[in-house]
Amino acid sequence: CHLLRQSRKRMWIAMFTLTDDVLSQEILNAWERKVDVKVILDDEQYAVLGADGARLVEKGVPVVLDAHEARMHHKFAVLDDCVVTGSFNWTKQASMSNWENLCILRDPLAVSPFA
């Protein structure tokens, strides 16, 4: 959450599953701060019980649903000049219970392919 709260320029997110209300609220907070927020979500995961994508759309956050037959299984976010990526879906289960990995990339050469 710390990096989400600190974002001032951009928050570009590609996330397979988004059900963590705390992280979703940080996205909304960034949107209200006028951060350039863009979200891509898997279309099937968008519709699961507890999914937060519709909540973002209701508040005006640009959300694109990937409906390709192959699942959009990415889990990364470009937050200003860094990228967070790994196995971590933005779910309460991942935040509180699962063994997950999350890498923070700050080197411009590593960040540029995501941006």
Backbone hydrogen bonds, N-H to C=O, Kabsch-Sander energy under -0.5 kcal/mol:
donor,donor_aa,acceptor,acceptor_aa,energy
5,R,1,C,-2.9
6,Q,2,H,-1.7
7,S,3,L,-0.9
7,S,4,L,-0.7
11,M,36,D,-2.7
12,W,78,V,-2.3
13,I,11,M,-0.6
13,I,38,K,-3.1
14,A,76,F,-2.7
15,M,40,I,-2.5
16,F,74,H,-1.7
19,T,90,W,-2.3
20,D,90,W,-2.2
21,D,19,T,-0.9
24,S,20,D,-2.6
25,Q,21,D,-2.1
26,E,22,V,-1.6
27,I,23,L,-1.7
28,L,24,S,-2.1
29,N,25,Q,-2.7
30,A,26,E,-2.2
31,W,27,I,-2.3
32,E,28,L,-2.3
33,R,29,N,-1.4
34,K,31,W,-1.4
35,V,30,A,-2.4
36,D,9,K,-2.2
37,V,35,V,-1.3
38,K,11,M,-2.0
39,V,62,P,-2.1
40,I,13,I,-2.7
41,L,64,V,-2.6
42,D,15,M,-0.8
42,D,16,F,-0.6
43,D,66,D,-2.1
46,Y,42,D,-1.8
47,A,43,D,-0.6
47,A,44,E,-0.8
48,V,45,Q,-1.1
51,A,48,V,-2.2
52,D,18,L,-2.8
56,L,52,D,-1.6
57,V,53,G,-2.3
58,E,54,A,-2.6
59,K,55,R,-1.0
59,K,56,L,-0.6
60,G,57,V,-1.9
61,V,56,L,-2.2
63,V,61,V,-0.5
64,V,39,V,-2.9
66,D,41,L,-2.9
66,D,64,V,-0.5
67,A,65,L,-0.8
73,H,71,R,-1.3
76,F,14,A,-2.6
77,A,84,V,-2.1
78,V,12,W,-3.2
79,L,77,A,-0.7
79,L,82,C,-2.6
80,D,10,R,-2.1
80,D,78,V,-0.6
82,C,79,L,-1.7
83,V,105,L,-2.2
84,V,77,A,-2.5
85,T,103,C,-2.2
86,G,75,K,-1.1
87,S,101,N,-1.1
88,F,101,N,-1.2
89,N,87,S,-0.7
90,W,17,T,-1.4
91,T,89,N,-2.0
95,S,91,T,-2.3
96,M,92,K,-2.7
97,S,93,Q,-2.6
98,N,93,Q,-2.2
100,E,98,N,-0.8
103,C,85,T,-4.0
105,L,83,V,-3.4
105,L,103,C,-0.6
106,R,104,I,-0.5
110,A,107,D,-1.1
111,V,107,D,-2.2
112,S,108,P,-2.5
114,F,111,V,-1.7
115,A,111,V,-1.1
